[in-house]
C-alpha cells in the first residue's frame, strides 16, 4: 500500500511527523460547504421559534446565501488551492492543482538516528535541495561523511586518510567501498569533470542510502550488539570470556 502523500487521500504518511494519519481536507468546495453548514445551524434554533408562514422566506434566504457562497467563495479561496491537516501533529500540507507544494518533499529515508545531530542536520538539508540541486546535495553529503568519520574517532580533516586508517584497522571491504563511493562522488560535486554524472539526481538519491548504510554498519549494529550482550550474558560468563581472551584482571 502506497502511503506517500497523495492529493485527496484520507490517510497518508505525514511529511512533518512521518506518522500515517488521517487528513482533514479544506478547499473551495469544502469552504462553501462549511459556511453553508454554519448558516444552517445559526438559523436552526431561530426557525423553531417562528410561525409557519415565515419558514418559506427563511428557507429561500438560506438557499440564496448557499448559492452565493458557491459562486463567490472562489474569490476568497482559489479553485486549485487545497490544504490537508494531519490529525496526528496538526500541521498542514499545501496543494496547488493537485500537486504538493509545501512542505518540500523529501524523497529519502530519514537519517540514521545514531549519527550526531550536526550530521543529521546536513542530511536533511541535502534532502531538501536534492530535487533542485543534486550536485549541492552531494556536496553536503560529502561534508556529512567527513563529520561521520570524526564521530568514528578519526580526524575528520582528510576523508581519504581517514578511510585508509579504517582499512588498516580491519574495515570491511563493503564499508570501504561505500565510504569511497561517497567520497569520490562527493569530490566530483566540488570539482566537476572527474566523473560523468549524466543522471546526477538518481546518484544523489542513492548516496543518502549509502550514508545511512555506513552509519548502520559502523555505529548502530555494533551498538545494538553491545547492548544485547550486556543485557543477556551473565557477568560471571563475561568474566570467563575476558579471561579466555586474555583480558581478565
BALOVEX-942259 format. One record per residue: residue number from 1; residue in three letters; chain; x negated, y, z negated of N, C-alpha, C in turn. Coordinates in steps of 0.02 Angstrom, whole numbers, plus 50000, padded with zeros to 5 digits. Example, Ala and Ser with C-alpha at 12.3 -4.5 7.8 and 13.67 -1.06 7.14 Angstrom:
2
BASE  pos  code  unit    n_X    n_Y    n_Z   ca_X   ca_Y   ca_Z    c_X    c_Y    c_Z
BASE    1   ALA     A  49340  49716  49610  49385  49775  49610  49340  49835  49610
BASE    2   SER     A  49358  49888  49646  49316  49947  49643  49355  50002  49606
END
This chain:
249
BASE  pos  code  unit    n_X    n_Y    n_Z   ca_X   ca_Y   ca_Z    c_X    c_Y    c_Z
BASE    1   UNK     A  49958  49940  50000  50000  50000  50000  49956  50063  50000
BASE    2   UNK     A  49970  50108  50047  49931  50169  50053  49957  50220  50002
BASE    3   UNK     A  49914  50239  49954  49933  50285  49901  49904  50354  49911
BASE    4   UNK     A  49873  50366  49970  49845  50432  49985  49902  50483  49989
BASE    5   UNK     A  49887  50547  49974  49939  50598  49979  49970  50599  50049
BASE    6   UNK     A  50036  50594  50052  50072  50591  50115  50132  50639  50111
BASE    7   UNK     A  50141  50677  50165  50195  50727  50165  50263  50693  50155
BASE    8   UNK     A  50301  50719  50107  50368  50693  50094  50371  50632  50050
BASE    9   UNK     A  50314  50603  50034  50314  50542  49993  50334  50558  49921
BASE   10   UNK     A  50375  50514  49892  50397  50524  49823  50344  50506  49772
BASE   11   UNK     A  50294  50467  49794  50241  50446  49748  50175  50438  49787
BASE   12   UNK     A  50122  50468  49761  50056  50457  49790  50003  50472  49737
BASE   13   UNK     A  49940  50458  49753  49885  50472  49707  49869  50546  49708
BASE   14   UNK     A  49882  50578  49651  49871  50650  49647  49797  50666  49656
BASE   15   UNK     A  49781  50713  49701  49711  50732  49711  49681  50770  49653
BASE   16   UNK     A  49723  50792  49606  49698  50828  49547  49679  50779  49491
BASE   17   UNK     A  49728  50740  49469  49717  50696  49411  49701  50624  49431
BASE   18   UNK     A  49707  50608  49498  49692  50542  49525  49740  50488  49502
BASE   19   UNK     A  49796  50508  49470  49846  50460  49447  49899  50452  49501
BASE   20   UNK     A  49921  50389  49511  49976  50377  49558  50041  50396  49521
BASE   21   UNK     A  50071  50450  49543  50127  50479  49505  50182  50502  49551
BASE   22   UNK     A  50242  50510  49521  50299  50538  49557  50284  50611  49575
BASE   23   UNK     A  50310  50632  49633  50300  50700  49656  50368  50734  49665
BASE   24   UNK     A  50374  50795  49639  50435  50834  49648  50423  50885  49702
BASE   25   UNK     A  50463  50882  49755  50452  50923  49814  50495  50986  49814
BASE   26   UNK     A  50466  51039  49842  50502  51103  49849  50487  51131  49918
BASE   27   UNK     A  50539  51146  49956  50531  51177  50022  50592  51221  50034
BASE   28   UNK     A  50597  51248  50095  50651  51296  50108  50720  51263  50099
BASE   29   UNK     A  50727  51201  50119  50792  51167  50112  50808  51157  50038
BASE   30   UNK     A  50759  51133  50000  50770  51121  49929  50780  51186  49891
BASE   31   UNK     A  50747  51239  49914  50757  51304  49882  50829  51327  49888
BASE   32   UNK     A  50857  51319  49949  50927  51337  49959  50973  51294  49918
BASE   33   UNK     A  50958  51228  49916  51000  51182  49876  50998  51200  49803
BASE   34   UNK     A  50938  51217  49778  50931  51235  49707  50971  51298  49691
BASE   35   UNK     A  50965  51348  49736  51003  51410  49725  51078  51397  49725
BASE   36   UNK     A  51101  51356  49771  51172  51341  49775  51196  51303  49713
BASE   37   UNK     A  51154  51256  49689  51172  51219  49629  51179  51265  49568
BASE   38   UNK     A  51132  51312  49562  51135  51360  49506  51199  51401  49510
BASE   39   UNK     A  51215  51426  49570  51275  51466  49578  51338  51426  49560
BASE   40   UNK     A  51340  51364  49583  51398  51321  49567  51406  51312  49492
BASE   41   UNK     A  51350  51302  49457  51354  51292  49385  51374  51356  49349
BASE   42   UNK     A  51350  51413  49376  51368  51478  49345  51444  51488  49347
BASE   43   UNK     A  51475  51469  49404  51546  51481  49413  51590  51424  49385
BASE   44   UNK     A  51557  51368  49365  51597  51310  49343  51639  51327  49282
BASE   45   UNK     A  51608  51353  49229  51645  51370  49168  51696  51426  49180
BASE   46   UNK     A  51674  51473  49222  51718  51530  49235  51782  51508  49271
BASE   47   UNK     A  51775  51461  49318  51833  51439  49357  51883  51401  49314
BASE   48   UNK     A  51859  51372  49260  51905  51335  49216  51949  51380  49175
BASE   49   UNK     A  51935  51445  49175  51974  51491  49132  52019  51538  49171
BASE   50   UNK     A  52024  51529  49237  52065  51574  49277  52124  51537  49309
BASE   51   UNK     A  52172  51574  49333  52232  51544  49361  52218  51515  49429
BASE   52   UNK     A  52263  51468  49449  52251  51430  49511  52246  51473  49573
BASE   53   UNK     A  52287  51526  49577  52289  51564  49639  52223  51600  49653
BASE   54   UNK     A  52179  51608  49601  52114  51641  49611  52059  51591  49631
BASE   55   UNK     A  52075  51526  49624  52024  51475  49638  52001  51476  49711
BASE   56   UNK     A  52048  51487  49757  52030  51487  49828  51981  51543  49844
BASE   57   UNK     A  51992  51601  49814  51948  51658  49827  51878  51644  49802
BASE   58   UNK     A  51873  51613  49743  51807  51596  49715  51773  51543  49757
BASE   59   UNK     A  51812  51493  49778  51783  51440  49819  51758  51468  49885
BASE   60   UNK     A  51795  51514  49913  51773  51545  49976  51710  51586  49965
BASE   61   UNK     A  51708  51622  49909  51649  51661  49893  51587  51617  49887
BASE   62   UNK     A  51594  51560  49852  51538  51514  49842  51514  51486  49910
BASE   63   UNK     A  51562  51470  49954  51543  51445  50021  51504  51498  50060
BASE   64   UNK     A  51525  51560  50054  51490  51614  50089  51419  51623  50062
BASE   65   UNK     A  51413  51619  49996  51347  51625  49965  51302  51567  49986
BASE   66   UNK     A  51330  51506  49985  51292  51448  50007  51268  51455  50079
BASE   67   UNK     A  51313  51478  50121  51295  51488  50191  51241  51541  50198
BASE   68   UNK     A  51247  51595  50160  51197  51648  50162  51129  51623  50138
BASE   69   UNK     A  51130  51582  50085  51067  51554  50061  51033  51513  50115
BASE   70   UNK     A  51072  51472  50149  51043  51430  50202  51014  51471  50259
BASE   71   UNK     A  51047  51528  50275  51024  51569  50331  50965  51614  50312
BASE   72   UNK     A  50965  51639  50250  50916  51689  50232  50857  51663  50190
BASE   73   UNK     A  50863  51602  50164  50808  51577  50123  50742  51574  50161
BASE   74   UNK     A  50741  51560  50227  50677  51561  50264  50642  51629  50262
BASE   75   UNK     A  50678  51681  50244  50646  51747  50238  50601  51749  50176
BASE   76   UNK     A  50616  51705  50129  50578  51704  50067  50532  51643  50061
BASE   77   UNK     A  50553  51588  50091  50513  51526  50091  50501  51506  50163
BASE   78   UNK     A  50440  51510  50189  50427  51493  50260  50450  51422  50275
BASE   79   UNK     A  50479  51410  50334  50506  51344  50352  50455  51288  50347
BASE   80   UNK     A  50392  51300  50365  50342  51247  50365  50305  51240  50300
BASE   81   UNK     A  50328  51274  50249  50293  51277  50184  50325  51229  50135
BASE   82   UNK     A  50284  51186  50104  50310  51138  50054  50261  51133  49996
BASE   83   UNK     A  50288  51119  49938  50248  51109  49878  50271  51045  49843
BASE   84   UNK     A  50223  51003  49824  50238  50943  49785  50205  50950  49716
BASE   85   UNK     A  50243  50942  49664  50216  50948  49596  50209  50880  49565
BASE   86   UNK     A  50150  50865  49538  50136  50800  49509  50169  50793  49440
BASE   87   UNK     A  50206  50739  49430  50239  50728  49366  50189  50710  49310
BASE   88   UNK     A  50128  50691  49330  50078  50672  49280  50040  50731  49252
BASE   89   UNK     A  50016  50776  49296  49974  50831  49273  50005  50900  49283
BASE   90   UNK     A  50063  50902  49317  50099  50965  49331  50063  51011  49379
BASE   91   UNK     A  50010  50987  49411  49977  51027  49462  50009  51013  49529
BASE   92   UNK     A  49999  51058  49577  50036  51053  49639  49989  51043  49699
BASE   93   UNK     A  50018  51014  49752  49985  51012  49816  50025  51055  49864
BASE   94   UNK     A  49989  51091  49907  50021  51137  49954  50016  51108  50025
BASE   95   UNK     A  50072  51108  50059  50076  51079  50126  50103  51131  50175
BASE   96   UNK     A  50073  51134  50235  50096  51178  50288  50105  51136  50351
BASE   97   UNK     A  50166  51137  50377  50183  51097  50436  50165  51023  50427
BASE   98   UNK     A  50176  50998  50367  50164  50927  50354  50092  50908  50340
BASE   99   UNK     A  50046  50958  50339  49976  50945  50326  49956  50971  50258
BASE  100   UNK     A  49917  50932  50221  49893  50953  50155  49838  51006  50164
BASE  101   UNK     A  49850  51065  50134  49800  51119  50139  49769  51137  50071
BASE  102   UNK     A  49802  51116  50017  49773  51128  49950  49796  51072  49903
BASE  103   UNK     A  49749  51045  49863  49678  51060  49863  49643  51030  49924
BASE  104   UNK     A  49582  51054  49940  49546  51023  49995  49538  50948  49982
BASE  105   UNK     A  49551  50908  50031  49547  50836  50022  49475  50814  50011
BASE  106   UNK     A  49467  50766  49967  49401  50737  49954  49405  50663  49971
BASE  107   UNK     A  49388  50645  50033  49398  50577  50057  49344  50528  50036
BASE  108   UNK     A  49320  50535  49974  49268  50490  49950  49287  50468  49879
BASE  109   UNK     A  49255  50414  49857  49267  50389  49789  49240  50439  49738
BASE  110   UNK     A  49268  50440  49678  49241  50484  49625  49169  50466  49609
BASE  111   UNK     A  49130  50513  49584  49060  50498  49567  49056  50449  49508
BASE  112   UNK     A  49004  50409  49508  48991  50363  49453  48989  50402  49387
BASE  113   UNK     A  49029  50382  49339  49035  50420  49277  48973  50417  49233
BASE  114   UNK     A  48927  50370  49248  48866  50365  49209  48811  50413  49233
BASE  115   UNK     A  48822  50445  49290  48774  50495  49312  48781  50558  49270
BASE  116   UNK     A  48726  50595  49261  48728  50657  49223  48778  50706  49253
BASE  117   UNK     A  48803  50750  49212  48855  50797  49233  48833  50839  49293
BASE  118   UNK     A  48771  50861  49293  48747  50903  49348  48748  50864  49414
BASE  119   UNK     A  48732  50800  49411  48733  50758  49471  48804  50749  49495
BASE  120   UNK     A  48850  50736  49449  48920  50728  49468  48948  50792  49499
BASE  121   UNK     A  48926  50849  49472  48948  50914  49498  48924  50924  49570
BASE  122   UNK     A  48862  50905  49583  48835  50910  49652  48872  50863  49699
BASE  123   UNK     A  48888  50804  49674  48925  50754  49713  48993  50782  49734
BASE  124   UNK     A  49028  50812  49686  49095  50839  49701  49090  50901  49746
BASE  125   UNK     A  49038  50941  49737  49028  50998  49781  49016  50975  49853
BASE  126   UNK     A  48975  50923  49860  48962  50895  49926  49026  50867  49957
BASE  127   UNK     A  49067  50834  49916  49129  50805  49940  49177  50859  49964
BASE  128   UNK     A  49175  50918  49932  49222  50971  49950  49204  51004  50017
BASE  129   UNK     A  49142  50995  50041  49123  51027  50104  49106  50978  50159
BASE  130   UNK     A  49108  50912  50144  49085  50863  50193  49125  50866  50258
BASE  131   UNK     A  49189  50882  50254  49230  50885  50315  49209  50941  50361
BASE  132   UNK     A  49190  50998  50331  49171  51057  50371  49096  51060  50385
BASE  133   UNK     A  49056  51034  50338  48983  51038  50346  48950  50974  50322
BASE  134   UNK     A  48949  50922  50363  48916  50859  50344  48843  50869  50327
BASE  135   UNK     A  48809  50913  50364  48738  50925  50351  48728  50957  50282
BASE  136   UNK     A  48771  51005  50265  48766  51036  50199  48781  50987  50144
BASE  137   UNK     A  48830  50943  50154  48847  50892  50104  48788  50844  50095
BASE  138   UNK     A  48756  50825  50149  48700  50779  50146  48641  50811  50108
BASE  139   UNK     A  48630  50875  50119  48576  50910  50082  48591  50910  50007
BASE  140   UNK     A  48654  50920  49989  48672  50919  49918  48663  50850  49888
BASE  141   UNK     A  48679  50798  49927  48670  50729  49902  48595  50713  49894
BASE  142   UNK     A  48554  50741  49936  48481  50732  49928  48459  50762  49862
BASE  143   UNK     A  48484  50822  49846  48468  50854  49782  48495  50812  49724
BASE  144   UNK     A  48555  50784  49733  48583  50741  49681  48540  50680  49670
BASE  145   UNK     A  48512  50652  49724  48466  50594  49717  48404  50614  49678
BASE  146   UNK     A  48378  50673  49692  48319  50697  49656  48332  50700  49581
BASE  147   UNK     A  48391  50725  49563  48409  50729  49491  48423  50660  49463
BASE  148   UNK     A  48450  50615  49504  48463  50547  49480  48397  50511  49464
BASE  149   UNK     A  48347  50522  49505  48281  50492  49492  48252  50519  49427
BASE  150   UNK     A  48265  50582  49413  48243  50611  49349  48280  50579  49292
BASE  151   UNK     A  48345  50566  49300  48384  50532  49249  48356  50461  49237
BASE  152   UNK     A  48328  50431  49288  48300  50364  49283  48230  50364  49253
BASE  153   UNK     A  48206  50423  49232  48142  50426  49198  48084  50447  49241
BASE  154   UNK     A  48096  50465  49303  48043  50487  49347  48039  50563  49347
BASE  155   UNK     A  47991  50591  49384  47979  50663  49381  48036  50704  49411
BASE  156   UNK     A  48067  50677  49463  48120  50715  49497  48093  50770  49540
BASE  157   UNK     A  48027  50772  49550  47997  50825  49590  47983  50803  49662
BASE  158   UNK     A  47964  50740  49670  47949  50714  49736  47985  50647  49744
BASE  159   UNK     A  48036  50646  49786  48078  50586  49792  48037  50526  49815
BASE  160   UNK     A  47994  50537  49864  47954  50482  49892  47908  50452  49840
BASE  161   UNK     A  47876  50494  49800  47831  50470  49748  47870  50433  49693
BASE  162   UNK     A  47929  50459  49677  47970  50427  49625  47992  50357  49648
BASE  163   UNK     A  48011  50351  49712  48031  50286  49738  47972  50238  49736
BASE  164   UNK     A  47912  50263  49754  47852  50222  49753  47839  50194  49683
BASE  165   UNK     A  47850  50237  49632  47840  50214  49562  47891  50161  49544
BASE  166   UNK     A  47953  50170  49565  48004  50120  49550  47989  50054  49584
BASE  167   UNK     A  47964  50056  49644  47944  49995  49679  47888  49960  49641
BASE  168   UNK     A  47840  49998  49616  47786  49969  49576  47812  49938  49512
BASE  169   UNK     A  47868  49965  49486  47899  49939  49425  47941  49876  49438
BASE  170   UNK     A  47945  49856  49502  47983  49796  49519  48053  49810  49545
BASE  171   UNK     A  48062  49867  49576  48128  49886  49602  48153  49837  49655
BASE  172   UNK     A  48217  49820  49651  48247  49776  49701  48242  49807  49771
BASE  173   UNK     A  48225  49765  49821  48219  49791  49890  48283  49825  49915
BASE  174   UNK     A  48341  49799  49896  48403  49829  49922  48414  49899  49892
BASE  175   UNK     A  48392  49909  49830  48398  49975  49800  48346  50022  49830
BASE  176   UNK     A  48288  49995  49844  48236  50035  49877  48260  50060  49945
BASE  177   UNK     A  48294  50016  49982  48321  50035  50047  48375  50089  50040
BASE  178   UNK     A  48416  50082  49990  48469  50132  49978  48438  50200  49960
BASE  179   UNK     A  48386  50199  49918  48352  50261  49900  48320  50294  49961
BASE  180   UNK     A  48285  50254  50000  48251  50282  50059  48301  50305  50112
BASE  181   UNK     A  48357  50271  50118  48409  50292  50165  48433  50362  50147
BASE  182   UNK     A  48450  50371  50084  48474  50437  50062  48419  50490  50067
BASE  183   UNK     A  48357  50469  50052  48300  50516  50057  48288  50539  50128
BASE  184   UNK     A  48286  50490  50175  48269  50506  50244  48324  50547  50278
BASE  185   UNK     A  48387  50526  50268  48442  50563  50299  48448  50632  50267
BASE  186   UNK     A  48437  50635  50201  48438  50700  50167  48384  50746  50192
BASE  187   UNK     A  48325  50720  50203  48270  50760  50230  48288  50788  50299
BASE  188   UNK     A  48322  50746  50339  48341  50768  50406  48391  50825  50405
BASE  189   UNK     A  48432  50827  50352  48481  50882  50347  48446  50948  50333
BASE  190   UNK     A  48387  50943  50301  48348  51003  50286  48300  51020  50343
BASE  191   UNK     A  48272  50968  50375  48225  50975  50430  48252  50938  50491
BASE  192   UNK     A  48298  50967  50528  48330  50933  50584  48279  50911  50637
BASE  193   UNK     A  48298  50858  50672  48258  50835  50728  48224  50769  50718
BASE  194   UNK     A  48217  50747  50654  48184  50684  50641  48230  50625  50657
BASE  195   UNK     A  48295  50635  50647  48344  50583  50660  48400  50613  50703
BASE  196   UNK     A  48424  50574  50750  48479  50597  50793  48545  50579  50758
BASE  197   UNK     A  48573  50628  50724  48636  50617  50688  48695  50636  50732
BASE  198   UNK     A  48710  50593  50780  48764  50609  50826  48832  50609  50791
BASE  199   UNK     A  48839  50566  50742  48902  50563  50704  48887  50578  50631
BASE  200   UNK     A  48865  50640  50618  48842  50658  50551  48895  50652  50498
BASE  201   UNK     A  48959  50662  50516  49012  50658  50466  49020  50588  50440
BASE  202   UNK     A  49022  50538  50483  49029  50469  50461  48970  50448  50418
BASE  203   UNK     A  48909  50468  50438  48850  50452  50398  48854  50485  50330
BASE  204   UNK     A  48874  50548  50329  48879  50584  50265  48927  50550  50218
BASE  205   UNK     A  48985  50528  50244  49034  50493  50203  49003  50431  50171
BASE  206   UNK     A  48963  50395  50209  48933  50333  50184  48880  50347  50131
BASE  207   UNK     A  48849  50406  50134  48797  50422  50085  48826  50431  50015
BASE  208   UNK     A  48889  50451  50011  48920  50455  49944  48923  50385  49913
BASE  209   UNK     A  48941  50336  49954  48942  50267  49930  48872  50245  49909
BASE  210   UNK     A  48822  50265  49948  48753  50245  49934  48731  50273  49866
BASE  211   UNK     A  48746  50336  49853  48726  50366  49789  48761  50331  49731
BASE  212   UNK     A  48825  50317  49738  48861  50281  49686  48833  50211  49677
BASE  213   UNK     A  48814  50179  49732  48785  50111  49730  48721  50112  49689
BASE  214   UNK     A  48678  50161  49701  48614  50167  49665  48628  50175  49590
BASE  215   UNK     A  48674  50221  49573  48690  50233  49503  48720  50171  49471
BASE  216   UNK     A  48761  50135  49508  48793  50075  49481  48741  50021  49466
BASE  217   UNK     A  48695  50011  49513  48644  49959  49505  48591  49977  49453
BASE  218   UNK     A  48573  50041  49450  48517  50062  49408  48539  50084  49337
BASE  219   UNK     A  48602  50104  49330  48624  50131  49266  48683  50091  49237
BASE  220   UNK     A  48737  50087  49276  48799  50059  49248  48794  49985  49232
BASE  221   UNK     A  48770  49945  49280  48767  49872  49268  48719  49855  49211
BASE  222   UNK     A  48658  49883  49208  48615  49869  49150  48647  49892  49085
BASE  223   UNK     A  48682  49948  49087  48716  49974  49027  48770  49925  49003
BASE  224   UNK     A  48809  49900  49050  48863  49853  49033  48834  49788  49006
BASE  225   UNK     A  48779  49765  49037  48748  49703  49015  48719  49711  48945
BASE  226   UNK     A  48687  49767  48933  48658  49780  48867  48712  49782  48813
BASE  227   UNK     A  48768  49814  48830  48823  49818  48782  48852  49749  48768
BASE  228   UNK     A  48861  49710  48820  48889  49642  48812  48841  49599  48770
BASE  229   UNK     A  48777  49605  48785  48726  49567  48748  48728  49584  48673
BASE  230   UNK     A  48732  49650  48659  48731  49671  48588  48794  49650  48551
BASE  231   UNK     A  48851  49644  48588  48914  49627  48555  48923  49552  48548
BASE  232   UNK     A  48895  49512  48594  48910  49441  48595  48856  49399  48562
BASE  233   UNK     A  48793  49415  48574  48738  49372  48549  48726  49388  48475
BASE  234   UNK     A  48728  49337  48431  48717  49348  48359  48646  49375  48346
BASE  235   UNK     A  48639  49414  48291  48575  49444  48275  48520  49391  48266
BASE  236   UNK     A  48539  49335  48235  48489  49282  48223  48463  49255  48289
BASE  237   UNK     A  48509  49247  48337  48489  49222  48403  48445  49273  48439
BASE  238   UNK     A  48462  49336  48431  48421  49389  48462  48349  49386  48435
BASE  239   UNK     A  48343  49373  48369  48277  49369  48339  48238  49310  48368
BASE  240   UNK     A  48271  49252  48377  48238  49195  48407  48216  49209  48478
BASE  241   UNK     A  48257  49245  48514  48240  49263  48584  48179  49308  48584
BASE  242   UNK     A  48178  49357  48538  48121  49403  48534  48057  49365  48518
BASE  243   UNK     A  48062  49317  48472  48002  49277  48454  47981  49234  48513
BASE  244   UNK     A  48029  49206  48549  48012  49166  48608  47973  49207  48659
BASE  245   UNK     A  47993  49271  48667  47963  49314  48718  47903  49353  48691
BASE  246   UNK     A  47884  49338  48628  47825  49371  48601  47839  49441  48576
BASE  247   UNK     A  47904  49455  48562  47922  49522  48539  47941  49523  48465
BASE  248   UNK     A  47933  49468  48431  47954  49465  48362  47906  49503  48318
BASE  249   UNK     A  47933  49524  48259  47892  49563  48212  47848  49517  48171
END
